[in-house]
């Protein structure tokens, strides 16, 4: 259980403290931004004309969900599927944003749902702990 908690904490930290950067002329560090909204989505364009390290947080969430997937019963699979859909949406948008930035067509696309994934992850861990106490 320690590994799962560590992965969730790392995912949360990299979703709250976002390093802003640009890849137009190589890696260019801009600054650090604190993300405070549960969902921040811009499907095509926004005023945020910078990339963030949110994609790293998504990788921690992938490892987290892979480490706890065996603990889900068939009744709880729907919540797991919702988590995975949010995660895939985030990974897709952030990866596409990086691609757009590299080719010079980036207009601010982003999907920052790491805080929501953290909250769901905490609920998963609480649920798993309850199941282990009940058996």
N, CA, C and O atoms as CSV, one atom per row, in Angstrom:
chain,resi,resn,atom,element,x,y,z
A,1,UNK,N,N,0.816,-1.199,0.000
A,1,UNK,CA,C,0.000,0.000,0.000
A,1,UNK,C,C,0.860,1.264,0.000
A,1,UNK,O,O,0.400,2.317,-0.441
A,2,UNK,N,N,2.083,1.179,0.480
A,2,UNK,CA,C,2.960,2.351,0.500
A,2,UNK,C,C,3.294,2.822,-0.908
A,2,UNK,O,O,3.365,4.023,-1.171
A,3,UNK,N,N,3.499,1.863,-1.815
A,3,UNK,CA,C,3.825,2.209,-3.196
A,3,UNK,C,C,2.673,2.970,-3.846
A,3,UNK,O,O,2.890,3.951,-4.557
A,4,UNK,N,N,1.463,2.515,-3.600
A,4,UNK,CA,C,0.294,3.169,-4.184
A,4,UNK,C,C,0.135,4.587,-3.647
A,4,UNK,O,O,-0.166,5.512,-4.401
A,5,UNK,N,N,0.339,4.754,-2.342
A,5,UNK,CA,C,0.229,6.085,-1.739
A,5,UNK,C,C,1.306,7.015,-2.292
A,5,UNK,O,O,1.031,8.178,-2.587
A,6,UNK,N,N,2.525,6.508,-2.433
A,6,UNK,CA,C,3.615,7.309,-2.990
A,6,UNK,C,C,3.309,7.740,-4.421
A,6,UNK,O,O,3.530,8.898,-4.778
A,7,UNK,N,N,2.804,6.822,-5.242
A,7,UNK,CA,C,2.456,7.163,-6.625
A,7,UNK,C,C,1.354,8.223,-6.665
A,7,UNK,O,O,1.395,9.140,-7.485
A,8,UNK,N,N,0.379,8.091,-5.780
A,8,UNK,CA,C,-0.707,9.066,-5.738
A,8,UNK,C,C,-0.195,10.439,-5.292
A,8,UNK,O,O,-0.606,11.462,-5.839
A,9,UNK,N,N,0.696,10.463,-4.304
A,9,UNK,CA,C,1.264,11.732,-3.842
A,9,UNK,C,C,2.089,12.389,-4.947
A,9,UNK,O,O,1.987,13.597,-5.162
A,10,UNK,N,N,2.899,11.608,-5.642
A,10,UNK,CA,C,3.702,12.165,-6.738
A,10,UNK,C,C,2.812,12.688,-7.868
A,10,UNK,O,O,3.091,13.737,-8.449
A,11,UNK,N,N,1.748,11.957,-8.175
A,11,UNK,CA,C,0.794,12.417,-9.178
A,11,UNK,C,C,0.130,13.717,-8.762
A,11,UNK,O,O,-0.061,14.621,-9.577
A,12,UNK,N,N,-0.224,13.802,-7.474
A,12,UNK,CA,C,-0.862,15.020,-6.963
A,12,UNK,C,C,0.094,16.208,-7.004
A,12,UNK,O,O,-0.277,17.295,-7.447
A,13,UNK,N,N,1.321,15.996,-6.542
A,13,UNK,CA,C,2.291,17.098,-6.525
A,13,UNK,C,C,2.588,17.625,-7.923
A,13,UNK,O,O,2.676,18.834,-8.134
A,14,UNK,N,N,2.742,16.708,-8.878
A,14,UNK,CA,C,3.038,17.145,-10.247
A,14,UNK,C,C,1.798,17.686,-10.956
A,14,UNK,O,O,1.900,18.239,-12.051
A,15,UNK,N,N,0.631,17.530,-10.337
A,15,UNK,CA,C,-0.595,18.111,-10.893
A,15,UNK,C,C,-0.916,19.459,-10.272
A,15,UNK,O,O,-1.615,20.273,-10.876
A,16,UNK,N,N,-0.414,19.700,-9.075
A,16,UNK,CA,C,-0.661,20.973,-8.395
A,16,UNK,C,C,0.433,21.988,-8.729
A,16,UNK,O,O,0.139,23.138,-9.053
A,17,UNK,N,N,1.688,21.560,-8.649
A,17,UNK,CA,C,2.826,22.431,-8.953
A,17,UNK,C,C,3.290,22.139,-10.375
A,17,UNK,O,O,4.042,21.194,-10.614
A,18,UNK,N,N,2.837,22.956,-11.305
A,18,UNK,CA,C,3.119,22.738,-12.722
A,18,UNK,C,C,4.296,23.595,-13.172
A,18,UNK,O,O,4.311,24.809,-12.969
A,19,UNK,N,N,5.256,22.959,-13.770
A,19,UNK,CA,C,6.374,23.688,-14.362
A,19,UNK,C,C,5.964,24.082,-15.775
A,19,UNK,O,O,5.638,23.226,-16.598
A,20,UNK,N,N,5.982,25.380,-16.047
A,20,UNK,CA,C,5.627,25.884,-17.367
A,20,UNK,C,C,6.877,25.908,-18.238
A,20,UNK,O,O,7.949,26.325,-17.800
A,21,UNK,N,N,6.721,25.449,-19.489
A,21,UNK,CA,C,7.859,25.428,-20.395
A,21,UNK,C,C,7.397,25.565,-21.834
A,21,UNK,O,O,6.206,25.498,-22.139
A,22,UNK,N,N,8.371,25.759,-22.709
A,22,UNK,CA,C,8.117,25.885,-24.137
A,22,UNK,C,C,9.155,25.051,-24.869
A,22,UNK,O,O,10.306,24.970,-24.440
A,23,UNK,N,N,8.755,24.433,-25.968
A,23,UNK,CA,C,9.669,23.595,-26.744
A,23,UNK,C,C,9.973,24.155,-28.125
A,23,UNK,O,O,10.599,23.477,-28.941
A,24,UNK,N,N,9.538,25.385,-28.401
A,24,UNK,CA,C,9.782,25.989,-29.716
A,24,UNK,C,C,11.262,26.037,-30.067
A,24,UNK,O,O,11.653,25.662,-31.172
A,25,UNK,N,N,12.077,26.494,-29.138
A,25,UNK,CA,C,13.516,26.648,-29.392
A,25,UNK,C,C,14.303,25.752,-28.432
A,25,UNK,O,O,15.249,26.212,-27.793
A,26,UNK,N,N,13.926,24.501,-28.331
A,26,UNK,CA,C,14.512,23.631,-27.321
A,26,UNK,C,C,13.731,23.803,-26.031
A,26,UNK,O,O,12.728,24.517,-26.013
A,27,UNK,N,N,14.159,23.176,-24.966
A,27,UNK,CA,C,13.441,23.278,-23.701
A,27,UNK,C,C,13.722,24.638,-23.070
A,27,UNK,O,O,14.867,24.972,-22.766
A,28,UNK,N,N,12.661,25.414,-22.880
A,28,UNK,CA,C,12.787,26.745,-22.279
A,28,UNK,C,C,11.887,26.810,-21.046
A,28,UNK,O,O,10.662,26.811,-21.167
A,29,UNK,N,N,12.499,26.866,-19.852
A,29,UNK,CA,C,11.772,26.963,-18.598
A,29,UNK,C,C,11.164,28.351,-18.475
A,29,UNK,O,O,11.855,29.352,-18.664
A,30,UNK,N,N,9.863,28.418,-18.158
A,30,UNK,CA,C,9.198,29.712,-18.014
A,30,UNK,C,C,9.021,30.089,-16.538
A,30,UNK,O,O,9.475,31.152,-16.114
A,31,UNK,N,N,8.378,29.246,-15.771
A,31,UNK,CA,C,8.246,29.414,-14.322
A,31,UNK,C,C,7.403,28.274,-13.757
A,31,UNK,O,O,7.134,27.291,-14.448
A,32,UNK,N,N,6.989,28.409,-12.506
A,32,UNK,CA,C,6.157,27.390,-11.879
A,32,UNK,C,C,4.792,27.998,-11.594
A,32,UNK,O,O,4.688,29.141,-11.151
A,33,UNK,N,N,3.764,27.233,-11.849
A,33,UNK,CA,C,2.391,27.680,-11.645
A,33,UNK,C,C,1.704,26.707,-10.689
A,33,UNK,O,O,1.928,25.498,-10.756
A,34,UNK,N,N,0.884,27.231,-9.819
A,34,UNK,CA,C,0.101,26.382,-8.917
A,34,UNK,C,C,-1.285,26.203,-9.525
A,34,UNK,O,O,-2.002,27.171,-9.776
A,35,UNK,N,N,-1.639,24.958,-9.753
A,35,UNK,CA,C,-2.954,24.613,-10.310
A,35,UNK,C,C,-3.925,24.434,-9.154
A,35,UNK,O,O,-3.660,23.640,-8.251
A,36,UNK,N,N,-5.035,25.146,-9.156
A,36,UNK,CA,C,-5.969,25.069,-8.047
A,36,UNK,C,C,-7.384,24.682,-8.465
A,36,UNK,O,O,-8.256,24.555,-7.604
A,37,UNK,N,N,-7.635,24.496,-9.735
A,37,UNK,CA,C,-8.977,24.105,-10.161
A,37,UNK,C,C,-9.050,22.591,-10.373
A,37,UNK,O,O,-8.063,21.957,-10.746
A,38,UNK,N,N,-10.215,22.033,-10.133
A,38,UNK,CA,C,-10.391,20.589,-10.287
A,38,UNK,C,C,-10.258,20.154,-11.733
A,38,UNK,O,O,-9.632,19.135,-12.026
A,39,UNK,N,N,-10.841,20.919,-12.632
A,39,UNK,CA,C,-10.787,20.601,-14.060
A,39,UNK,C,C,-10.460,21.881,-14.813
A,39,UNK,O,O,-11.135,22.898,-14.654
A,40,UNK,N,N,-9.427,21.821,-15.627
A,40,UNK,CA,C,-9.028,22.946,-16.471
A,40,UNK,C,C,-8.823,22.380,-17.864
A,40,UNK,O,O,-7.800,21.755,-18.145
A,41,UNK,N,N,-9.798,22.601,-18.736
A,41,UNK,CA,C,-9.775,21.990,-20.063
A,41,UNK,C,C,-9.936,23.051,-21.132
A,41,UNK,O,O,-10.814,23.910,-21.047
A,42,UNK,N,N,-9.086,22.983,-22.130
A,42,UNK,CA,C,-9.218,23.803,-23.334
A,42,UNK,C,C,-8.930,22.880,-24.507
A,42,UNK,O,O,-7.780,22.513,-24.746
A,43,UNK,N,N,-9.971,22.504,-25.237
A,43,UNK,CA,C,-9.843,21.506,-26.288
A,43,UNK,C,C,-9.065,21.937,-27.504
A,43,UNK,O,O,-8.460,21.091,-28.163
A,44,UNK,N,N,-9.053,23.201,-27.830
A,44,UNK,CA,C,-8.344,23.653,-29.029
A,44,UNK,C,C,-7.436,24.843,-28.746
A,44,UNK,O,O,-6.271,24.842,-29.143
A,45,UNK,N,N,-7.957,25.856,-28.065
A,45,UNK,CA,C,-7.174,27.071,-27.834
A,45,UNK,C,C,-7.539,27.692,-26.495
A,45,UNK,O,O,-8.646,27.511,-25.988
A,46,UNK,N,N,-6.587,28.427,-25.937
A,46,UNK,CA,C,-6.819,29.164,-24.692
A,46,UNK,C,C,-5.798,30.283,-24.595
A,46,UNK,O,O,-4.946,30.440,-25.469
A,47,UNK,N,N,-5.892,31.053,-23.533
A,47,UNK,CA,C,-4.922,32.112,-23.288
A,47,UNK,C,C,-3.625,31.561,-22.706
A,47,UNK,O,O,-2.605,32.250,-22.713
A,48,UNK,N,N,-3.649,30.330,-22.203
A,48,UNK,CA,C,-2.446,29.679,-21.664
A,48,UNK,C,C,-1.578,29.197,-22.827
A,48,UNK,O,O,-1.762,28.084,-23.319
A,49,UNK,N,N,-0.657,30.010,-23.254
A,49,UNK,CA,C,0.190,29.676,-24.401
A,49,UNK,C,C,1.496,29.025,-23.950
A,49,UNK,O,O,2.570,29.366,-24.445
A,50,UNK,N,N,1.395,28.094,-23.017
A,50,UNK,CA,C,2.582,27.406,-22.508
A,50,UNK,C,C,2.224,25.955,-22.205
A,50,UNK,O,O,1.063,25.628,-21.958
A,51,UNK,N,N,3.211,25.113,-22.227
A,51,UNK,CA,C,3.054,23.715,-21.849
A,51,UNK,C,C,3.343,23.572,-20.362
A,51,UNK,O,O,4.021,24.414,-19.772
A,52,UNK,N,N,2.831,22.509,-19.760
A,52,UNK,CA,C,3.129,22.242,-18.354
A,52,UNK,C,C,3.551,20.782,-18.199
A,52,UNK,O,O,3.423,19.970,-19.116
A,53,UNK,N,N,4.053,20.487,-17.021
A,53,UNK,CA,C,4.505,19.121,-16.730
A,53,UNK,C,C,3.358,18.227,-16.259
A,53,UNK,O,O,3.609,17.202,-15.626
A,54,UNK,N,N,2.124,18.582,-16.548
A,54,UNK,CA,C,0.972,17.769,-16.163
A,54,UNK,C,C,1.085,16.348,-16.711
A,54,UNK,O,O,0.610,15.405,-16.079
A,55,UNK,N,N,1.700,16.186,-17.865
A,55,UNK,CA,C,1.846,14.859,-18.473
A,55,UNK,C,C,2.630,13.918,-17.553
A,55,UNK,O,O,2.366,12.716,-17.537
A,56,UNK,N,N,3.573,14.439,-16.799
A,56,UNK,CA,C,4.337,13.614,-15.855
A,56,UNK,C,C,3.414,13.121,-14.744
A,56,UNK,O,O,3.509,11.968,-14.322
A,57,UNK,N,N,2.530,13.981,-14.275
A,57,UNK,CA,C,1.541,13.571,-13.280
A,57,UNK,C,C,0.654,12.457,-13.803
A,57,UNK,O,O,0.319,11.526,-13.071
A,58,UNK,N,N,0.275,12.553,-15.065
A,58,UNK,CA,C,-0.559,11.504,-15.660
A,58,UNK,C,C,0.169,10.166,-15.684
A,58,UNK,O,O,-0.450,9.118,-15.497
A,59,UNK,N,N,1.458,10.196,-15.909
A,59,UNK,CA,C,2.226,8.935,-15.890
A,59,UNK,C,C,2.218,8.311,-14.496
A,59,UNK,O,O,2.101,7.093,-14.363
A,60,UNK,N,N,2.342,9.136,-13.462
A,60,UNK,CA,C,2.238,8.611,-12.097
A,60,UNK,C,C,0.854,8.010,-11.848
A,60,UNK,O,O,0.736,6.986,-11.176
A,61,UNK,N,N,-0.190,8.640,-12.385
A,61,UNK,CA,C,-1.544,8.106,-12.213
A,61,UNK,C,C,-1.718,6.777,-12.973
A,61,UNK,O,O,-2.436,5.891,-12.511
A,62,UNK,N,N,-1.072,6.644,-14.122
A,62,UNK,CA,C,-1.123,5.366,-14.847
A,62,UNK,C,C,-0.518,4.266,-13.983
A,62,UNK,O,O,-1.111,3.198,-13.832
A,63,UNK,N,N,0.660,4.522,-13.414
A,63,UNK,CA,C,1.297,3.519,-12.557
A,63,UNK,C,C,0.448,3.241,-11.312
A,63,UNK,O,O,0.371,2.103,-10.851
A,64,UNK,N,N,-0.180,4.273,-10.779
A,64,UNK,CA,C,-1.051,4.114,-9.618
A,64,UNK,C,C,-2.216,3.183,-9.936
A,64,UNK,O,O,-2.487,2.241,-9.191
A,65,UNK,N,N,-2.903,3.451,-11.046
A,65,UNK,CA,C,-4.087,2.660,-11.377
A,65,UNK,C,C,-3.700,1.227,-11.725
A,65,UNK,O,O,-4.455,0.296,-11.445
A,66,UNK,N,N,-2.534,1.046,-12.330
A,66,UNK,CA,C,-2.070,-0.317,-12.621
A,66,UNK,C,C,-1.759,-1.073,-11.326
A,66,UNK,O,O,-1.939,-2.289,-11.262
A,67,UNK,N,N,-1.301,-0.372,-10.315
A,67,UNK,CA,C,-0.939,-1.040,-9.057
A,67,UNK,C,C,-2.153,-1.392,-8.207
A,67,UNK,O,O,-2.057,-2.276,-7.357
A,68,UNK,N,N,-3.291,-0.730,-8.407
A,68,UNK,CA,C,-4.463,-1.034,-7.587
A,68,UNK,C,C,-5.576,-1.739,-8.357
A,68,UNK,O,O,-6.604,-2.068,-7.764
A,69,UNK,N,N,-5.411,-1.977,-9.633
A,69,UNK,CA,C,-6.504,-2.516,-10.447
A,69,UNK,C,C,-7.002,-3.867,-9.963
A,69,UNK,O,O,-8.177,-4.182,-10.150
A,70,UNK,N,N,-6.161,-4.661,-9.358
A,70,UNK,CA,C,-6.561,-6.000,-8.902
A,70,UNK,C,C,-7.511,-5.944,-7.706
A,70,UNK,O,O,-8.150,-6.947,-7.386
A,71,UNK,N,N,-7.615,-4.808,-7.050
A,71,UNK,CA,C,-8.459,-4.659,-5.869
A,71,UNK,C,C,-9.907,-4.287,-6.179
A,71,UNK,O,O,-10.717,-4.176,-5.258
A,72,UNK,N,N,-10.247,-4.096,-7.433
A,72,UNK,CA,C,-11.590,-3.666,-7.792
A,72,UNK,C,C,-12.495,-4.849,-8.080
A,72,UNK,O,O,-12.120,-5.782,-8.790
A,73,UNK,N,N,-13.690,-4.793,-7.516
A,73,UNK,CA,C,-14.696,-5.802,-7.803
A,73,UNK,C,C,-15.448,-5.377,-9.059
A,73,UNK,O,O,-15.262,-4.269,-9.563
A,74,UNK,N,N,-16.289,-6.260,-9.550
A,74,UNK,CA,C,-17.036,-5.942,-10.764
A,74,UNK,C,C,-17.976,-4.760,-10.567
A,74,UNK,O,O,-18.218,-4.004,-11.508
A,75,UNK,N,N,-18.512,-4.587,-9.356
A,75,UNK,CA,C,-19.422,-3.463,-9.094
A,75,UNK,C,C,-18.696,-2.119,-9.151
A,75,UNK,O,O,-19.296,-1.106,-9.511
A,76,UNK,N,N,-17.442,-2.105,-8.806
A,76,UNK,CA,C,-16.682,-0.846,-8.741
A,76,UNK,C,C,-15.946,-0.544,-10.048
A,76,UNK,O,O,-15.252,0.469,-10.137
A,77,UNK,N,N,-16.079,-1.380,-11.034
A,77,UNK,CA,C,-15.364,-1.179,-12.303
A,77,UNK,C,C,-15.789,0.096,-13.021
A,77,UNK,O,O,-14.981,0.692,-13.733
A,78,UNK,N,N,-17.028,0.527,-12.853
A,78,UNK,CA,C,-17.503,1.728,-13.550
A,78,UNK,C,C,-16.719,2.957,-13.103
A,78,UNK,O,O,-16.416,3.828,-13.919
A,79,UNK,N,N,-16.388,3.036,-11.813
A,79,UNK,CA,C,-15.603,4.160,-11.300
A,79,UNK,C,C,-14.182,4.077,-11.852
A,79,UNK,O,O,-13.586,5.099,-12.194
A,80,UNK,N,N,-13.652,2.888,-11.937
A,80,UNK,CA,C,-12.322,2.687,-12.512
A,80,UNK,C,C,-12.303,3.112,-13.978
A,80,UNK,O,O,-11.342,3.729,-14.437
A,81,UNK,N,N,-13.347,2.786,-14.697
A,81,UNK,CA,C,-13.441,3.167,-16.113
A,81,UNK,C,C,-13.521,4.689,-16.254
A,81,UNK,O,O,-12.908,5.255,-17.160
A,82,UNK,N,N,-14.269,5.359,-15.369
A,82,UNK,CA,C,-14.346,6.827,-15.406
A,82,UNK,C,C,-12.967,7.434,-15.168
A,82,UNK,O,O,-12.581,8.392,-15.837
A,83,UNK,N,N,-12.225,6.874,-14.211
A,83,UNK,CA,C,-10.869,7.343,-13.925
A,83,UNK,C,C,-9.988,7.185,-15.165
A,83,UNK,O,O,-9.244,8.097,-15.530
A,84,UNK,N,N,-10.079,6.037,-15.799
A,84,UNK,CA,C,-9.250,5.758,-16.978
A,84,UNK,C,C,-9.632,6.669,-18.142
A,84,UNK,O,O,-8.755,7.123,-18.877
A,85,UNK,N,N,-10.919,6.945,-18.322
A,85,UNK,CA,C,-11.344,7.844,-19.399
A,85,UNK,C,C,-10.799,9.253,-19.170
A,85,UNK,O,O,-10.310,9.883,-20.107
A,86,UNK,N,N,-10.878,9.754,-17.937
A,86,UNK,CA,C,-10.292,11.059,-17.619
A,86,UNK,C,C,-8.794,11.061,-17.884
A,86,UNK,O,O,-8.253,12.016,-18.441
A,87,UNK,N,N,-8.136,9.991,-17.484
A,87,UNK,CA,C,-6.690,9.877,-17.654
A,87,UNK,C,C,-6.302,9.847,-19.130
A,87,UNK,O,O,-5.363,10.531,-19.537
A,88,UNK,N,N,-7.003,9.075,-19.916
A,88,UNK,CA,C,-6.710,8.994,-21.361
A,88,UNK,C,C,-6.966,10.339,-22.040
A,88,UNK,O,O,-6.195,10.760,-22.902
A,89,UNK,N,N,-8.049,11.009,-21.651
A,89,UNK,CA,C,-8.344,12.328,-22.211
A,89,UNK,C,C,-7.218,13.309,-21.900
A,89,UNK,O,O,-6.781,14.064,-22.768
A,90,UNK,N,N,-6.759,13.288,-20.660
A,90,UNK,CA,C,-5.662,14.171,-20.261
A,90,UNK,C,C,-4.377,13.866,-21.000
A,90,UNK,O,O,-3.715,14.774,-21.502
A,91,UNK,N,N,-4.020,12.598,-21.070
A,91,UNK,CA,C,-2.783,12.199,-21.758
A,91,UNK,C,C,-2.851,12.580,-23.237
A,91,UNK,O,O,-1.886,13.107,-23.790
A,92,UNK,N,N,-3.990,12.314,-23.873
A,92,UNK,CA,C,-4.143,12.643,-25.293
A,92,UNK,C,C,-3.962,14.141,-25.532
A,92,UNK,O,O,-3.185,14.545,-26.397
A,93,UNK,N,N,-4.679,14.964,-24.766
A,93,UNK,CA,C,-4.609,16.411,-24.974
A,93,UNK,C,C,-3.232,16.976,-24.683
A,93,UNK,O,O,-2.742,17.820,-25.433
A,94,UNK,N,N,-2.598,16.527,-23.605
A,94,UNK,CA,C,-1.273,17.043,-23.266
A,94,UNK,C,C,-0.221,16.586,-24.285
A,94,UNK,O,O,0.672,17.356,-24.639
A,95,UNK,N,N,-0.324,15.360,-24.748
A,95,UNK,CA,C,0.611,14.869,-25.760
A,95,UNK,C,C,0.426,15.628,-27.072
A,95,UNK,O,O,1.403,16.012,-27.714
A,96,UNK,N,N,-0.825,15.842,-27.468
A,96,UNK,CA,C,-1.093,16.585,-28.694
A,96,UNK,C,C,-0.631,18.028,-28.569
A,96,UNK,O,O,-0.168,18.614,-29.547
A,97,UNK,N,N,-0.750,18.612,-27.377
A,97,UNK,CA,C,-0.280,19.982,-27.148
A,97,UNK,C,C,1.239,20.058,-27.321
A,97,UNK,O,O,1.754,21.010,-27.908
A,98,UNK,N,N,1.947,19.060,-26.812
A,98,UNK,CA,C,3.407,19.022,-26.984
A,98,UNK,C,C,3.756,18.927,-28.464
A,98,UNK,O,O,4.653,19.623,-28.940
A,99,UNK,N,N,3.048,18.068,-29.189
A,99,UNK,CA,C,3.267,17.943,-30.634
A,99,UNK,C,C,3.008,19.272,-31.343
A,99,UNK,O,O,3.812,19.703,-32.169
A,100,UNK,N,N,1.880,19.923,-31.020
A,100,UNK,CA,C,1.563,21.214,-31.648
A,100,UNK,C,C,2.626,22.257,-31.329
A,100,UNK,O,O,2.972,23.071,-32.186
A,101,UNK,N,N,3.147,22.241,-30.106
A,101,UNK,CA,C,4.175,23.206,-29.718
A,101,UNK,C,C,5.454,22.977,-30.519
A,101,UNK,O,O,6.094,23.935,-30.954
A,102,UNK,N,N,5.819,21.744,-30.712
A,102,UNK,CA,C,7.044,21.424,-31.451
A,102,UNK,C,C,6.943,21.876,-32.905
A,102,UNK,O,O,7.909,22.392,-33.468
A,103,UNK,N,N,5.766,21.681,-33.515
A,103,UNK,CA,C,5.631,22.075,-34.927
A,103,UNK,C,C,5.224,23.539,-35.094
A,103,UNK,O,O,5.085,24.010,-36.223
A,104,UNK,N,N,5.030,24.263,-33.993
A,104,UNK,CA,C,4.747,25.694,-34.061
A,104,UNK,C,C,3.292,26.058,-34.252
A,104,UNK,O,O,2.998,27.184,-34.653
A,105,UNK,N,N,2.364,25.146,-33.981
A,105,UNK,CA,C,0.939,25.435,-34.153
A,105,UNK,C,C,0.178,25.368,-32.832
A,105,UNK,O,O,-1.031,25.139,-32.829
A,106,UNK,N,N,0.853,25.559,-31.739
A,106,UNK,CA,C,0.240,25.467,-30.414
A,106,UNK,C,C,-0.603,26.700,-30.128
A,106,UNK,O,O,-0.129,27.829,-30.252
A,107,UNK,N,N,-1.862,26.478,-29.742
A,107,UNK,CA,C,-2.787,27.576,-29.456
A,107,UNK,C,C,-3.303,27.533,-28.023
A,107,UNK,O,O,-4.264,28.230,-27.699
A,108,UNK,N,N,-2.693,26.739,-27.169
A,108,UNK,CA,C,-3.092,26.721,-25.766
A,108,UNK,C,C,-3.893,25.512,-25.337
A,108,UNK,O,O,-4.456,25.509,-24.242
A,109,UNK,N,N,-3.963,24.482,-26.169
A,109,UNK,CA,C,-4.697,23.268,-25.815
A,109,UNK,C,C,-4.131,22.694,-24.518
A,109,UNK,O,O,-2.914,22.621,-24.349
A,110,UNK,N,N,-5.009,22.288,-23.607
A,110,UNK,CA,C,-4.564,21.613,-22.395
A,110,UNK,C,C,-5.734,20.896,-21.728
A,110,UNK,O,O,-6.899,21.208,-21.973
A,111,UNK,N,N,-5.399,19.943,-20.894
A,111,UNK,CA,C,-6.383,19.217,-20.105
A,111,UNK,C,C,-5.726,18.893,-18.770
A,111,UNK,O,O,-4.897,17.988,-18.670
A,112,UNK,N,N,-6.108,19.643,-17.758
A,112,UNK,CA,C,-5.496,19.461,-16.438
A,112,UNK,C,C,-6.556,18.964,-15.467
A,112,UNK,O,O,-7.309,19.748,-14.890
A,113,UNK,N,N,-6.600,17.656,-15.298
A,113,UNK,CA,C,-7.569,17.023,-14.404
A,113,UNK,C,C,-6.865,16.245,-13.304
A,113,UNK,O,O,-7.462,15.351,-12.704
A,114,UNK,N,N,-5.630,16.563,-13.032
A,114,UNK,CA,C,-4.839,15.828,-12.050
A,114,UNK,C,C,-5.387,15.907,-10.646
A,114,UNK,O,O,-5.301,14.930,-9.901
A,115,UNK,N,N,-5.950,17.040,-10.257
A,115,UNK,CA,C,-6.508,17.172,-8.905
A,115,UNK,C,C,-7.743,16.283,-8.768
A,115,UNK,O,O,-7.945,15.655,-7.729
A,116,UNK,N,N,-8.560,16.230,-9.804
A,116,UNK,CA,C,-9.723,15.338,-9.795
A,116,UNK,C,C,-9.281,13.880,-9.716
A,116,UNK,O,O,-9.874,13.093,-8.978
A,117,UNK,N,N,-8.256,13.517,-10.463
A,117,UNK,CA,C,-7.734,12.153,-10.407
A,117,UNK,C,C,-7.165,11.834,-9.030
A,117,UNK,O,O,-7.277,10.700,-8.564
A,118,UNK,N,N,-6.562,12.809,-8.380
A,118,UNK,CA,C,-6.040,12.612,-7.030
A,118,UNK,C,C,-7.175,12.325,-6.056
A,118,UNK,O,O,-7.080,11.417,-5.230
A,119,UNK,N,N,-8.241,13.098,-6.156
A,119,UNK,CA,C,-9.392,12.890,-5.272
A,119,UNK,C,C,-9.990,11.500,-5.494
A,119,UNK,O,O,-10.300,10.791,-4.536
A,120,UNK,N,N,-10.150,11.116,-6.756
A,120,UNK,CA,C,-10.655,9.766,-7.051
A,120,UNK,C,C,-9.692,8.700,-6.521
A,120,UNK,O,O,-10.126,7.674,-5.997
A,121,UNK,N,N,-8.404,8.942,-6.656
A,121,UNK,CA,C,-7.410,7.998,-6.151
A,121,UNK,C,C,-7.492,7.828,-4.648
A,121,UNK,O,O,-7.363,6.713,-4.142
A,122,UNK,N,N,-7.705,8.917,-3.930
A,122,UNK,CA,C,-7.871,8.849,-2.468
A,122,UNK,C,C,-9.115,8.022,-2.132
A,122,UNK,O,O,-9.089,7.197,-1.219
A,123,UNK,N,N,-10.187,8.245,-2.864
A,123,UNK,CA,C,-11.402,7.460,-2.644
A,123,UNK,C,C,-11.157,5.976,-2.932
A,123,UNK,O,O,-11.679,5.114,-2.225
A,124,UNK,N,N,-10.374,5.678,-3.954
A,124,UNK,CA,C,-10.027,4.282,-4.252
A,124,UNK,C,C,-9.273,3.656,-3.089
A,124,UNK,O,O,-9.576,2.536,-2.676
A,125,UNK,N,N,-8.289,4.379,-2.561
A,125,UNK,CA,C,-7.495,3.843,-1.459
A,125,UNK,C,C,-8.339,3.626,-0.205
A,125,UNK,O,O,-8.160,2.633,0.500
A,126,UNK,N,N,-9.248,4.545,0.070
A,126,UNK,CA,C,-10.144,4.385,1.216
A,126,UNK,C,C,-11.028,3.157,1.022
A,126,UNK,O,O,-11.236,2.376,1.952
A,127,UNK,N,N,-11.541,2.995,-0.181
A,127,UNK,CA,C,-12.390,1.844,-0.494
A,127,UNK,C,C,-11.617,0.531,-0.356
A,127,UNK,O,O,-12.139,-0.447,0.178
A,128,UNK,N,N,-10.389,0.514,-0.835
A,128,UNK,CA,C,-9.561,-0.698,-0.743
A,128,UNK,C,C,-9.270,-1.021,0.714
A,128,UNK,O,O,-9.305,-2.184,1.115
A,129,UNK,N,N,-8.987,-0.001,1.499
A,129,UNK,CA,C,-8.686,-0.213,2.921
A,129,UNK,C,C,-9.910,-0.780,3.650
A,129,UNK,O,O,-9.776,-1.661,4.499
A,130,UNK,N,N,-11.095,-0.275,3.317
A,130,UNK,CA,C,-12.325,-0.798,3.911
A,130,UNK,C,C,-12.545,-2.254,3.525
A,130,UNK,O,O,-12.943,-3.065,4.362
A,131,UNK,N,N,-12.288,-2.592,2.262
A,131,UNK,CA,C,-12.454,-3.978,1.816
A,131,UNK,C,C,-11.504,-4.908,2.557
A,131,UNK,O,O,-11.886,-6.018,2.927
A,132,UNK,N,N,-10.272,-4.467,2.777
A,132,UNK,CA,C,-9.296,-5.298,3.477
A,132,UNK,C,C,-9.672,-5.469,4.946
A,132,UNK,O,O,-9.427,-6.528,5.523
A,133,UNK,N,N,-10.264,-4.440,5.561
A,133,UNK,CA,C,-10.702,-4.561,6.957
A,133,UNK,C,C,-11.905,-5.482,7.089
A,133,UNK,O,O,-12.052,-6.182,8.091
A,134,UNK,N,N,-12.776,-5.479,6.060
A,134,UNK,CA,C,-13.975,-6.298,6.104
A,134,UNK,C,C,-13.660,-7.795,5.944
A,134,UNK,O,O,-14.440,-8.641,6.381
A,135,UNK,N,N,-12.546,-8.115,5.333
A,135,UNK,CA,C,-12.213,-9.540,5.121
A,135,UNK,C,C,-11.303,-10.072,6.188
A,135,UNK,O,O,-10.932,-11.245,6.155
